[in-house]
Amino acid sequence: MEASSWLLRLADQSEPVAYAGMLVPCMIGLWRWSQLPASLRALTGLAGFMALHFGLLKLAGYLWRENIIVGHLSGVGETIFYLLAFRHALRLSAHWFYFLLVAFLLFAALDSFVLEGFGQLNSYTLALESFLGISFALLYFEQELHKPAVRPILERPFTVACIGIILYLAGTIMVYSLSNHFVATNDSVGNTLLYSVNNIMLFVLSGFLTQSFLLSKLPAGQPTRC
């Protein structure tokens, strides 16, 4: 695949900016920590994890010229934070939460060590992450439809966060599905341009999480587990 040099530079330079942008909702979430319910606290951790993971990827690539093992942790870590967030938002029982967590971790291990190995991205795990995240977000929307309309739907903090999660996961599942093809064909240009989509969706997720944290304000005496 061919592309203009300026476009490739832009795609390369946008990646660290996009991941650094996740520090914005992370810092706002930490700043408003006492006002956040447990579900949004988990998403604060998600934003921090994504920025930290990118830093570890770059460090591993610099030190060992290989970072695919660190890359496999991306979908695993992100999914754990999603499960934590939706555990509180959907009020899942501890039994269901741990069942889903253990089942996901077992599948992720099977994918990394057996199905796809460490020679390529763990795309099956990332696809499962997208399925779980989008499914739980839709379940949360359904739950919200049955609540009294105390606040407009776009002013409900976790609802806003769910919109960002759906857009991000729906937009990046194509990236992760096609990435291994570009790696196998040694098409670095195609891979760079493909990941520019991921960078755009990171900006989208960062914006929605930031807005969600700014909207959140727990009433006095309300427990943080919601």
Residue frames as a rotation matrix with the C-alpha (Angstrom) as fourth column:
MET 1
0.577 0.817 0.000 0.00
0.817 -0.577 0.000 0.00
0.000 0.000 -1.000 0.00
GLU 2
-0.532 -0.744 0.404 1.25
0.741 -0.640 -0.203 3.47
0.409 0.191 0.892 -0.87
ALA 3
0.654 0.695 -0.300 0.49
0.756 -0.581 0.302 6.73
0.036 -0.424 -0.905 0.92
SER 4
0.532 -0.427 0.731 1.80
-0.010 -0.867 -0.499 10.26
0.847 0.258 -0.465 1.11
SER 5
-0.379 -0.788 -0.485 4.71
0.558 0.224 -0.799 10.76
0.738 -0.574 0.355 3.50
TRP 6
-0.748 0.121 0.652 2.91
-0.458 -0.805 -0.376 13.57
0.479 -0.580 0.658 5.32
LEU 7
0.348 0.937 -0.034 -0.09
-0.685 0.279 0.673 11.30
0.640 -0.211 0.738 5.94
LEU 8
0.378 -0.297 -0.877 2.13
0.430 0.895 -0.117 8.60
0.820 -0.333 0.466 7.42
ARG 9
-0.735 -0.672 0.087 3.89
0.275 -0.413 -0.868 11.14
0.619 -0.614 0.489 9.65
LEU 10
-0.372 0.694 0.617 0.54
-0.776 -0.597 0.203 12.46
0.509 -0.403 0.760 10.81
ALA 11
0.599 0.614 -0.515 -0.68
-0.288 0.765 0.577 8.92
0.748 -0.197 0.634 11.58
ASP 12
-0.020 -0.713 -0.701 2.51
0.630 0.535 -0.563 8.12
0.776 -0.453 0.438 13.53
GLN 13
-0.855 -0.401 0.329 2.49
0.066 -0.713 -0.698 11.37
0.515 -0.575 0.636 15.48
SER 14
-0.096 0.907 0.411 -1.19
-0.704 -0.354 0.616 11.14
0.704 -0.230 0.672 16.36
GLU 15
0.259 0.218 -0.941 -0.74
0.254 0.925 0.284 7.87
0.932 -0.312 0.184 18.24
PRO 16
-0.594 -0.487 -0.640 1.18
0.727 0.016 -0.687 9.18
0.345 -0.873 0.344 21.30
VAL 17
-0.875 0.337 0.349 -1.07
-0.387 -0.919 -0.082 12.25
0.293 -0.206 0.934 21.36
ALA 18
0.036 0.958 -0.284 -4.19
-0.474 0.266 0.839 10.07
0.880 0.105 0.464 21.36
TYR 19
0.187 -0.002 -0.982 -2.96
0.617 0.778 0.116 7.86
0.764 -0.628 0.147 24.20
ALA 20
-0.854 -0.485 -0.189 -1.65
0.466 -0.551 -0.692 10.84
0.231 -0.679 0.696 26.17
GLY 21
-0.558 0.727 0.400 -5.12
-0.494 -0.678 0.544 12.29
0.667 0.106 0.737 25.76
MET 22
0.233 0.643 -0.730 -6.46
0.279 0.675 0.683 9.46
0.932 -0.362 -0.022 27.94
LEU 23
-0.618 -0.509 -0.600 -4.64
0.729 -0.086 -0.679 11.11
0.294 -0.857 0.424 30.83
VAL 24
-0.772 0.381 0.510 -7.16
-0.348 -0.923 0.164 13.97
0.533 -0.051 0.845 30.66
PRO 25
0.339 0.939 -0.049 -10.20
-0.444 0.206 0.872 11.92
0.829 -0.274 0.487 31.80
CYS 26
0.155 -0.357 -0.921 -7.92
0.676 0.718 -0.164 10.01
0.720 -0.597 0.352 34.18
MET 27
-0.840 -0.540 -0.053 -6.79
0.423 -0.591 -0.687 13.20
0.340 -0.599 0.725 35.92
ILE 28
-0.477 0.751 0.457 -10.32
-0.640 -0.653 0.406 14.62
0.603 -0.099 0.792 35.99
GLY 29
0.420 0.627 -0.656 -11.60
-0.028 0.732 0.681 11.35
0.907 -0.268 0.325 37.42
LEU 30
-0.217 -0.583 -0.783 -8.95
0.833 0.308 -0.460 11.42
0.509 -0.752 0.419 40.15
TRP 31
-0.919 -0.110 0.378 -9.71
-0.022 -0.945 -0.327 15.09
0.393 -0.309 0.866 40.84
ARG 32
-0.208 0.936 0.285 -13.45
-0.889 -0.302 0.343 14.35
0.407 -0.182 0.895 41.22
TRP 33
-0.739 -0.196 -0.645 -12.90
-0.088 0.977 -0.196 10.93
0.668 -0.088 -0.739 42.82
SER 34
-0.928 0.367 -0.064 -15.12
0.118 0.126 -0.985 11.60
-0.354 -0.921 -0.161 45.82
GLN 35
-0.251 0.871 -0.422 -17.98
-0.718 -0.460 -0.522 12.56
-0.649 0.172 0.741 43.48
LEU 36
-0.357 0.057 -0.932 -17.72
-0.829 0.441 0.344 9.48
0.431 0.896 -0.110 41.29
PRO 37
0.690 0.546 0.475 -19.72
-0.675 0.722 0.152 6.27
-0.260 -0.425 0.867 41.81
ALA 38
0.092 -0.703 0.705 -17.78
-0.219 0.676 0.703 3.00
-0.971 -0.219 -0.092 41.70
SER 39
0.604 0.189 0.774 -18.68
0.633 0.476 -0.610 2.44
-0.484 0.859 0.168 38.04
LEU 40
0.932 -0.255 0.259 -16.99
-0.010 -0.731 -0.682 5.68
0.363 0.632 -0.684 36.96
ARG 41
0.481 -0.811 0.333 -14.05
-0.714 -0.142 0.686 5.07
-0.509 -0.568 -0.647 39.26
ALA 42
0.267 -0.347 0.899 -13.43
0.348 0.904 0.246 1.86
-0.899 0.248 0.362 37.32
LEU 43
0.750 0.049 0.659 -13.49
0.658 -0.158 -0.737 3.86
0.068 0.986 -0.151 34.08
THR 44
0.814 -0.578 0.065 -10.99
-0.579 -0.795 0.179 6.29
-0.052 -0.183 -0.982 35.58
GLY 45
0.158 -0.744 0.649 -8.75
-0.298 0.591 0.750 3.27
-0.941 -0.312 -0.128 36.04
LEU 46
0.532 0.102 0.841 -9.45
0.679 0.541 -0.495 2.26
-0.506 0.835 0.219 32.42
ALA 47
0.969 -0.153 0.193 -8.26
0.004 -0.773 -0.634 5.63
0.246 0.616 -0.749 31.11
GLY 48
0.483 -0.832 0.273 -5.09
-0.804 -0.298 0.514 5.46
-0.346 -0.468 -0.813 33.22
PHE 49
0.245 -0.359 0.901 -4.42
0.082 0.933 0.350 1.87
-0.966 -0.012 0.258 32.17
MET 50
0.801 0.121 0.587 -4.68
0.571 0.142 -0.809 2.68
-0.181 0.982 0.045 28.46
ALA 51
0.833 -0.536 0.138 -2.16
-0.459 -0.809 -0.369 5.52
0.309 0.244 -0.919 28.76
LEU 52
0.276 -0.741 0.612 0.18
-0.750 0.232 0.619 3.42
-0.601 -0.630 -0.492 30.91
HIS 53
0.481 -0.042 0.876 -0.05
0.299 0.947 -0.119 0.42
-0.824 0.319 0.468 28.61
PHE 54
0.953 -0.151 0.261 0.97
0.207 -0.299 -0.931 2.53
0.219 0.942 -0.254 25.61
GLY 55
0.548 -0.790 0.274 4.01
-0.831 -0.552 0.071 3.72
0.095 -0.267 -0.959 27.54
LEU 56
0.191 -0.445 0.875 4.94
-0.420 0.769 0.482 0.12
-0.887 -0.459 -0.040 28.39
LEU 57
0.809 0.143 0.571 4.54
0.420 0.539 -0.730 -0.88
-0.412 0.830 0.376 24.73
LYS 58
0.851 -0.503 0.148 6.99
-0.233 -0.616 -0.753 1.79
0.470 0.606 -0.642 23.64
LEU 59
0.323 -0.751 0.576 9.41
-0.915 -0.092 0.394 0.93
-0.243 -0.654 -0.716 26.44
ALA 60
0.389 -0.131 0.912 9.36
-0.018 0.989 0.149 -2.79
-0.921 -0.074 0.382 25.59
GLY 61
0.920 -0.018 0.392 9.90
0.391 0.123 -0.912 -1.99
-0.032 0.992 0.120 21.92
TYR 62
0.686 -0.697 0.208 12.86
-0.598 -0.703 -0.386 0.22
0.415 0.140 -0.899 22.75
LEU 63
0.172 -0.643 0.746 14.49
-0.876 0.246 0.414 -2.21
-0.450 -0.725 -0.521 25.19
TRP 64
-0.229 -0.212 0.950 13.83
-0.092 0.976 0.196 -5.54
-0.969 -0.043 -0.243 23.49
ARG 65
-0.786 -0.033 -0.617 12.71
-0.596 -0.222 0.772 -4.61
-0.163 0.974 0.155 19.95
GLU 66
-0.643 0.617 -0.454 9.66
0.226 0.719 0.657 -6.75
0.732 0.320 -0.601 20.64
ASN 67
-0.876 0.350 0.331 6.46
-0.471 -0.482 -0.739 -5.78
-0.099 -0.803 0.588 22.44
ILE 68
-0.390 0.779 -0.490 3.81
-0.398 0.337 0.853 -8.25
0.830 0.528 0.179 21.25
ILE 69
-0.452 0.206 -0.868 3.57
0.707 0.676 -0.208 -9.90
0.543 -0.708 -0.451 24.68
VAL 70
-0.846 0.156 -0.511 2.87
0.256 -0.721 -0.644 -6.53
-0.469 -0.675 0.570 26.29
GLY 71
-0.776 0.562 -0.286 0.40
-0.593 -0.498 0.632 -5.88
0.213 0.660 0.720 23.46
HIS 72
-0.470 0.603 -0.645 -1.58
0.260 0.792 0.552 -8.97
0.844 0.092 -0.529 24.44
LEU 73
-0.684 0.171 -0.710 -2.28
0.720 -0.002 -0.694 -7.36
-0.120 -0.985 -0.122 27.82
SER 74
-0.957 0.286 0.052 -4.24
-0.265 -0.930 0.254 -4.52
0.121 0.229 0.966 26.23
GLY 75
-0.229 0.940 -0.253 -7.54
-0.405 0.144 0.903 -6.33
0.885 0.309 0.348 25.70
VAL 76
-0.161 0.114 -0.980 -7.16
0.700 0.713 -0.032 -8.24
0.695 -0.692 -0.194 28.97
GLY 77
-0.818 -0.235 -0.525 -6.64
0.558 -0.546 -0.625 -5.15
-0.140 -0.804 0.578 31.11
GLU 78
-0.847 0.530 0.051 -9.29
-0.474 -0.795 0.379 -3.08
0.241 0.297 0.924 29.37
THR 79
-0.151 0.839 -0.522 -11.89
-0.085 0.516 0.853 -5.84
0.985 0.173 -0.007 29.69
ILE 80
-0.404 -0.037 -0.914 -11.23
0.846 0.367 -0.388 -6.22
0.349 -0.930 -0.117 33.41
PHE 81
-0.946 0.047 -0.320 -11.96
0.104 -0.892 -0.441 -2.51
-0.306 -0.450 0.839 33.91
TYR 82
-0.581 0.797 -0.167 -15.11
-0.560 -0.242 0.792 -2.77
0.591 0.553 0.587 31.77
LEU 83
-0.136 0.528 -0.838 -16.33
0.399 0.804 0.441 -5.70
0.907 -0.274 -0.320 33.84
LEU 84
-0.679 -0.161 -0.716 -15.63
0.733 -0.205 -0.649 -3.80
-0.042 -0.966 0.257 37.05
ALA 85
-0.942 0.321 -0.094 -17.55
-0.326 -0.944 0.044 -0.77
-0.075 0.072 0.995 35.78
PHE 86
-0.322 0.877 -0.356 -20.57
-0.570 0.120 0.813 -2.73
0.756 0.465 0.462 34.60
ARG 87
-0.533 0.121 -0.838 -20.57
0.602 0.750 -0.274 -4.88
0.595 -0.650 -0.473 37.71
HIS 88
-0.773 0.199 -0.602 -21.60
0.432 -0.529 -0.730 -1.78
-0.464 -0.825 0.323 39.66
ALA 89
-0.802 0.469 -0.369 -23.67
-0.586 -0.738 0.336 -0.10
-0.115 0.486 0.867 36.96
LEU 90
-0.214 0.721 -0.659 -25.76
-0.510 0.493 0.705 -3.23
0.833 0.487 0.262 36.32
ARG 91
0.027 0.141 0.990 -25.50
-0.994 0.113 0.011 -4.42
-0.110 -0.984 0.143 39.93
LEU 92
0.252 -0.049 -0.967 -24.23
-0.418 0.895 -0.154 -7.83
0.873 0.443 0.205 38.88
SER 93
0.964 0.065 0.258 -23.96
-0.261 0.419 0.870 -10.36
-0.052 -0.906 0.420 41.68
ALA 94
0.127 -0.976 0.176 -20.49
-0.862 -0.021 0.507 -11.37
-0.491 -0.216 -0.844 42.80
HIS 95
0.105 -0.025 0.994 -21.19
0.129 0.992 0.011 -14.87
-0.986 0.127 0.108 41.46
TRP 96
0.828 0.285 0.482 -21.84
0.495 0.028 -0.868 -13.63
-0.261 0.958 -0.118 37.90
PHE 97
0.808 -0.567 -0.159 -19.00
-0.587 -0.794 -0.156 -11.13
-0.038 0.220 -0.975 38.00
TYR 98
-0.041 -0.893 0.449 -16.37
-0.718 0.339 0.609 -13.69
-0.695 -0.297 -0.654 38.99
PHE 99
0.291 0.214 0.933 -17.78
0.392 0.862 -0.320 -16.24
-0.873 0.459 0.167 36.55
LEU 100
0.978 0.108 0.176 -17.46
0.205 -0.405 -0.891 -13.77
-0.025 0.908 -0.419 33.66
LEU 101
0.581 -0.814 -0.009 -14.01
-0.797 -0.572 0.194 -12.64
-0.163 -0.106 -0.981 34.82
VAL 102
-0.091 -0.627 0.773 -12.59
-0.376 0.741 0.556 -16.16
-0.922 -0.240 -0.304 35.13
ALA 103
0.497 0.345 0.796 -14.18
0.544 0.591 -0.596 -17.30
-0.676 0.729 0.106 31.85
PHE 104
0.987 -0.147 -0.060 -12.73
-0.145 -0.679 -0.720 -14.30
0.065 0.719 -0.692 30.02
LEU 105
0.304 -0.940 0.156 -9.25
-0.880 -0.214 0.424 -14.76
-0.365 -0.266 -0.892 31.49
LEU 106
0.013 -0.249 0.968 -9.26
0.027 0.968 0.248 -18.45
-1.000 0.023 0.019 30.56
PHE 107
0.776 0.319 0.544 -10.26
0.535 0.124 -0.836 -17.63
-0.335 0.939 -0.074 26.99
ALA 108
0.854 -0.501 -0.139 -7.62
-0.520 -0.808 -0.276 -14.88
0.026 0.308 -0.951 26.77
ALA 109
0.024 -0.869 0.494 -4.95
-0.673 0.351 0.650 -17.32
-0.739 -0.348 -0.577 27.94
LEU 110
0.228 0.140 0.963 -6.14
0.433 0.872 -0.230 -19.94
-0.872 0.469 0.138 25.43
ASP 111
0.974 0.185 0.133 -6.03
0.205 -0.453 -0.868 -17.36
-0.100 0.872 -0.479 22.65
SER 112
0.636 -0.769 -0.064 -2.54
-0.768 -0.639 0.039 -16.09
-0.070 0.024 -0.997 23.50
PHE 113
-0.174 -0.795 0.581 -0.89
-0.722 0.505 0.473 -19.43
-0.669 -0.337 -0.662 24.15
VAL 114
-0.364 0.100 0.926 -2.76
0.304 0.953 0.017 -21.75
-0.880 0.287 -0.377 21.76
LEU 115
0.528 0.756 0.387 -5.10
0.579 0.012 -0.815 -20.23
-0.621 0.654 -0.431 19.21
GLU 116
0.968 -0.124 0.217 -3.04
0.084 -0.655 -0.751 -17.30
0.235 0.745 -0.624 17.90
GLY 117
0.316 -0.906 -0.279 0.16
0.944 0.331 -0.004 -17.41
0.096 -0.262 0.960 19.90
PHE 118
0.456 -0.239 -0.858 2.49
0.354 -0.835 0.421 -14.51
-0.817 -0.495 -0.296 20.57
GLY 119
-0.567 -0.669 0.480 3.50
0.699 -0.082 0.711 -14.10
-0.436 0.738 0.514 16.95
GLN 120
-0.598 0.450 0.663 0.53
0.338 -0.609 0.718 -11.85
0.727 0.653 0.212 16.25
LEU 121
-0.701 0.412 0.583 -2.11
-0.664 -0.676 -0.320 -9.75
0.262 -0.611 0.747 17.97
ASN 122
-0.897 0.439 0.048 -4.68
0.355 0.782 -0.513 -11.60
-0.263 -0.443 -0.857 20.11
SER 123
-0.843 0.538 -0.015 -7.54
-0.418 -0.636 0.649 -10.53
0.339 0.553 0.761 17.86
TYR 124
-0.233 0.796 -0.559 -10.02
0.383 0.604 0.699 -13.10
0.894 -0.051 -0.446 19.24
THR 125
-0.351 0.040 -0.936 -9.60
0.932 -0.088 -0.353 -11.69
-0.097 -0.995 -0.006 22.74
LEU 126
-0.932 -0.029 -0.363 -10.02
0.019 -0.999 0.030 -8.15
-0.363 0.021 0.931 21.43
ALA 127
-0.633 0.764 -0.122 -13.16
-0.204 -0.013 0.979 -9.18
0.746 0.645 0.164 19.54
LEU 128
-0.094 0.579 -0.810 -14.55
0.797 0.531 0.288 -10.70
0.596 -0.619 -0.512 22.75
GLU 129
-0.703 -0.200 -0.682 -13.70
0.600 -0.682 -0.418 -7.47
-0.381 -0.703 0.600 24.58
SER 130
-0.925 0.370 -0.085 -15.75
-0.356 -0.765 0.537 -5.51
0.134 0.527 0.840 22.04
PHE 131
-0.342 0.835 -0.430 -18.65
0.153 0.501 0.852 -7.97
0.927 0.226 -0.299 22.28
LEU 132
-0.193 0.240 -0.951 -18.76
0.959 0.252 -0.131 -7.82
0.208 -0.937 -0.279 26.08
GLY 133
-0.830 -0.201 -0.521 -18.33
0.374 -0.893 -0.250 -4.05
-0.415 -0.402 0.816 26.29
ILE 134
-0.830 0.553 -0.067 -20.99
-0.416 -0.535 0.735 -3.26
0.371 0.638 0.675 23.70
SER 135
-0.258 0.761 -0.596 -23.41
0.370 0.648 0.666 -5.88
0.893 -0.048 -0.448 25.09
PHE 136
-0.315 0.104 -0.943 -23.15
0.947 -0.030 -0.320 -4.58
-0.061 -0.994 -0.089 28.64
ALA 137
-0.952 -0.029 -0.305 -23.52
0.024 -1.000 0.017 -0.99
-0.305 0.009 0.952 27.46
LEU 138
-0.611 0.780 -0.132 -26.72
-0.295 -0.070 0.953 -1.90
0.734 0.621 0.273 25.61
LEU 139
-0.134 0.536 -0.834 -28.01
0.761 0.594 0.259 -3.70
0.634 -0.600 -0.488 28.71
TYR 140
-0.657 -0.143 -0.741 -27.31
0.651 -0.603 -0.461 -0.56
-0.381 -0.785 0.489 30.71
PHE 141
-0.927 0.372 -0.036 -29.28
-0.330 -0.770 0.546 1.53
0.176 0.518 0.837 28.20
GLU 142
-0.277 0.858 -0.433 -32.19
0.143 0.482 0.864 -0.88
0.950 0.178 -0.256 28.57
GLN 143
-0.270 0.102 -0.957 -31.96
0.950 0.189 -0.248 -0.54
0.156 -0.977 -0.148 32.36
GLU 144
-0.901 -0.156 -0.404 -31.98
0.251 -0.948 -0.195 3.26
-0.352 -0.277 0.894 32.11
LEU 145
-0.748 0.659 0.081 -35.12
-0.168 -0.306 0.937 3.25
0.642 0.687 0.340 29.95
HIS 146
0.064 0.798 -0.600 -37.06
0.544 0.476 0.691 1.81
0.837 -0.370 -0.404 32.88
LYS 147
-0.524 -0.289 -0.801 -35.92
0.841 -0.324 -0.433 4.47
-0.134 -0.901 0.413 35.34
PRO 148
0.615 0.722 -0.317 -37.88
0.676 -0.690 -0.260 7.65
-0.406 -0.054 -0.912 36.10
ALA 149
0.225 -0.509 0.831 -36.65
0.776 -0.422 -0.469 10.51
0.589 0.750 0.301 33.90
VAL 150
0.596 -0.086 -0.798 -35.03
0.646 -0.539 0.541 12.52
-0.476 -0.838 -0.266 36.69
ARG 151
-0.061 -0.680 -0.731 -32.32
-0.270 -0.694 0.668 13.79
-0.961 0.238 -0.141 34.34
PRO 152
0.710 0.215 -0.671 -32.20
-0.690 0.022 -0.723 13.95
-0.141 0.976 0.164 30.54
ILE 153
0.943 -0.268 0.196 -30.47
0.271 0.962 0.014 10.87
-0.192 0.040 0.981 29.19
LEU 154
0.433 -0.826 0.360 -27.47
0.508 -0.107 -0.855 12.81
0.745 0.553 0.374 27.88
GLU 155
0.173 -0.366 0.914 -26.92
-0.681 -0.715 -0.158 14.30
0.711 -0.596 -0.373 31.33
ARG 156
0.936 0.108 0.335 -26.59
-0.317 0.674 0.668 10.91
-0.153 -0.731 0.665 33.03
PRO 157
0.240 -0.968 -0.065 -22.86
-0.882 -0.246 0.402 10.34
-0.405 -0.039 -0.914 33.59
PHE 158
-0.392 -0.465 0.794 -22.59
-0.180 0.885 0.429 6.60
-0.902 0.026 -0.430 32.99
THR 159
0.596 0.641 0.483 -24.92
0.428 0.255 -0.867 6.79
-0.679 0.724 -0.123 30.00
VAL 160
0.821 -0.381 -0.425 -22.57
-0.556 -0.699 -0.449 9.30
-0.126 0.605 -0.786 28.39
ALA 161
-0.181 -0.932 0.314 -19.63
-0.788 0.329 0.521 7.01
-0.589 -0.153 -0.794 29.19
CYS 162
-0.026 0.245 0.969 -21.45
0.225 0.946 -0.233 4.06
-0.974 0.212 -0.079 27.58
ILE 163
0.938 0.333 -0.099 -21.95
0.005 -0.300 -0.954 6.02
-0.348 0.894 -0.283 24.36
GLY 164
0.383 -0.882 -0.274 -18.20
-0.920 -0.392 -0.027 6.60
-0.084 0.262 -0.961 24.22
ILE 165
-0.311 -0.486 0.817 -17.48
-0.472 0.825 0.312 2.93
-0.825 -0.288 -0.486 24.98
ILE 166
0.441 0.561 0.701 -19.78
0.345 0.614 -0.709 1.70
-0.829 0.555 0.077 22.18
LEU 167
0.948 -0.108 -0.301 -18.32
-0.309 -0.543 -0.780 4.13
-0.079 0.833 -0.548 19.64
TYR 168
0.096 -0.993 0.065 -14.76
-0.962 -0.076 0.261 3.22
-0.254 -0.088 -0.963 20.62
LEU 169
-0.326 -0.228 0.917 -15.24
-0.240 0.959 0.153 -0.55
-0.914 -0.170 -0.367 20.62
ALA 170
0.636 0.615 0.466 -17.35
0.328 0.331 -0.885 -0.57
-0.698 0.716 0.009 17.44
GLY 171
0.877 -0.308 -0.369 -14.76
-0.479 -0.630 -0.611 1.58
-0.045 0.713 -0.700 15.70
THR 172
-0.016 -0.993 0.115 -11.70
-0.982 0.037 0.187 -0.37
-0.190 -0.110 -0.976 16.77
ILE 173
0.328 0.145 0.933 -12.91
-0.203 0.976 -0.080 -3.94
-0.922 -0.163 0.350 16.25
MET 174
0.998 -0.004 0.055 -12.17
0.055 0.157 -0.986 -3.54
-0.005 0.988 0.157 12.53
VAL 175
0.437 -0.896 0.074 -8.65
-0.848 -0.439 -0.299 -2.34
0.300 0.068 -0.951 13.37
TYR 176
-0.144 -0.520 0.842 -7.87
-0.802 0.560 0.209 -5.38
-0.580 -0.645 -0.497 15.48
SER 177
0.603 0.444 0.662 -9.49
-0.012 0.836 -0.549 -7.78
-0.798 0.323 0.509 12.99
LEU 178
0.979 -0.183 0.089 -7.42
0.086 -0.025 -0.996 -6.53
0.185 0.983 -0.009 10.05
SER 179
0.597 -0.790 0.139 -4.17
-0.778 -0.527 0.342 -5.79
-0.197 -0.313 -0.929 11.88
ASN 180
0.167 -0.553 0.816 -2.84
-0.159 0.802 0.576 -9.35
-0.973 -0.226 0.046 11.73
HIS 181
0.751 0.133 0.647 -3.35
0.583 0.327 -0.744 -9.37
-0.311 0.936 0.168 7.94
PHE 182
0.887 -0.431 0.167 -1.13
-0.276 -0.783 -0.557 -6.32
0.371 0.447 -0.814 7.51
VAL 183
0.338 -0.786 0.517 1.47
-0.775 0.079 0.627 -7.81
-0.533 -0.613 -0.583 9.86
ALA 184
0.356 -0.146 0.923 1.48
0.235 0.970 0.064 -11.11
-0.905 0.194 0.379 7.93
THR 185
0.730 -0.034 0.682 1.91
0.681 -0.031 -0.731 -9.29
0.047 0.999 0.000 4.61
ASN 186
-0.214 -0.884 -0.415 4.55
0.895 -0.348 0.280 -6.99
-0.392 -0.312 0.866 6.12
ASP 187
-0.018 0.326 0.945 2.50
0.673 -0.695 0.253 -3.95
0.740 0.641 -0.206 5.08
SER 188
-0.524 -0.277 -0.806 3.71
0.831 -0.374 -0.412 -1.37
-0.187 -0.885 0.426 7.59
VAL 189
-0.973 0.199 0.120 2.08
-0.143 -0.920 0.366 1.47
0.183 0.338 0.923 5.66
GLY 190
-0.204 0.956 -0.211 -1.33
-0.060 0.203 0.977 -0.19
0.977 0.212 0.016 5.74
ASN 191
-0.006 0.146 -0.989 -0.93
0.894 0.443 0.060 -1.00
0.447 -0.884 -0.133 9.43
THR 192
-0.849 -0.369 -0.378 0.00
0.500 -0.792 -0.350 2.59
-0.170 -0.486 0.857 10.24
LEU 193
-0.781 0.611 0.134 -3.00
-0.411 -0.663 0.626 3.97
0.471 0.434 0.768 8.39
LEU 194
-0.059 0.774 -0.631 -5.27
0.307 0.615 0.726 1.33
0.950 -0.151 -0.274 9.95
TYR 195
-0.214 -0.087 -0.973 -4.20
0.968 0.114 -0.223 2.33
0.130 -0.990 0.060 13.44
SER 196
-0.972 -0.034 0.233 -4.98
0.032 -0.999 -0.012 5.96
0.233 -0.004 0.972 12.68
VAL 197
-0.059 0.997 -0.038 -8.63
-0.122 0.031 0.992 4.87
0.991 0.064 0.120 13.01
ASN 198
0.192 0.043 -0.980 -7.80
0.855 0.483 0.189 3.61
0.482 -0.874 0.056 16.50
ASN 199
-0.789 -0.555 -0.262 -6.27
0.613 -0.692 -0.381 7.01
0.030 -0.462 0.887 17.33
ILE 200
-0.660 0.625 0.417 -9.41
-0.297 -0.727 0.619 8.82
0.690 0.285 0.665 16.24
MET 201
0.304 0.839 -0.451 -11.60
0.135 0.431 0.892 6.55
0.943 -0.333 0.018 18.35
LEU 202
-0.247 -0.465 -0.850 -9.32
0.934 0.121 -0.337 7.13
0.260 -0.877 0.405 21.36
PHE 203
-0.973 -0.068 0.219 -10.00
0.040 -0.991 -0.129 10.85
0.226 -0.117 0.967 21.08
VAL 204
-0.178 0.984 0.029 -13.73
-0.344 -0.090 0.935 10.07
0.922 0.156 0.354 20.96
LEU 205
0.293 0.252 -0.922 -13.56
0.634 0.671 0.385 7.84
0.716 -0.697 0.037 24.04
SER 206
-0.652 -0.626 -0.428 -11.46
0.743 -0.415 -0.525 10.40
0.151 -0.661 0.736 25.92
GLY 207
-0.820 0.370 0.437 -14.00
-0.269 -0.923 0.276 13.13
0.505 0.109 0.856 25.21
PHE 208
0.179 0.960 -0.216 -16.99
-0.204 0.251 0.946 11.09
0.962 -0.126 0.241 26.36
LEU 209
0.122 -0.195 -0.973 -15.24
0.851 0.525 0.002 9.89
0.510 -0.829 0.230 29.53
THR 210
-0.880 -0.475 0.000 -14.20
0.423 -0.784 -0.455 13.46
0.216 -0.400 0.891 30.36
GLN 211
-0.494 0.780 0.385 -17.78
-0.502 -0.617 0.606 14.70
0.710 0.106 0.696 29.92
SER 212
0.308 0.615 -0.726 -19.07
0.222 0.695 0.683 11.79
0.925 -0.371 0.077 32.00
PHE 213
-0.266 -0.497 -0.826 -16.77
0.916 0.137 -0.377 12.56
0.300 -0.857 0.419 34.92
LEU 214
-0.966 -0.095 0.239 -17.63
0.053 -0.983 -0.178 16.26
0.252 -0.159 0.955 34.80
LEU 215
-0.199 0.975 0.100 -21.36
-0.425 -0.178 0.887 15.46
0.883 0.134 0.450 34.91
SER 216
0.045 0.230 -0.972 -21.04
0.542 0.812 0.217 13.15
0.839 -0.537 -0.088 37.91
LYS 217
-0.612 -0.176 0.771 -22.04
-0.534 -0.626 -0.568 14.46
0.583 -0.759 0.289 41.30
LEU 218
-0.506 0.392 -0.768 -23.19
0.556 0.829 0.057 12.06
0.659 -0.398 -0.638 43.98
PRO 219
0.398 0.687 0.608 -25.98
-0.218 -0.573 0.790 13.29
0.891 -0.447 -0.078 46.23
ALA 220
-0.369 -0.544 0.754 -24.94
-0.841 -0.150 -0.520 13.66
0.396 -0.826 -0.402 49.87
GLY 221
-0.142 0.233 0.962 -25.00
-0.786 0.565 -0.252 10.33
-0.602 -0.792 0.103 51.63
GLN 222
0.826 0.443 -0.348 -25.30
-0.563 0.614 -0.554 8.21
-0.032 0.653 0.756 48.49
PRO 223
0.447 -0.691 0.568 -22.99
0.020 0.642 0.766 5.17
-0.894 -0.331 0.301 48.50
THR 224
-0.031 -0.596 -0.802 -20.21
-0.849 -0.408 0.336 5.03
-0.527 0.692 -0.493 45.91
ARG 225
-0.568 -0.258 0.781 -20.93
-0.001 0.950 0.313 1.44
-0.823 0.177 -0.540 44.88
CYS 226
0.486 0.863 0.138 -23.55
0.174 0.060 -0.983 2.45
-0.857 0.502 -0.121 42.25
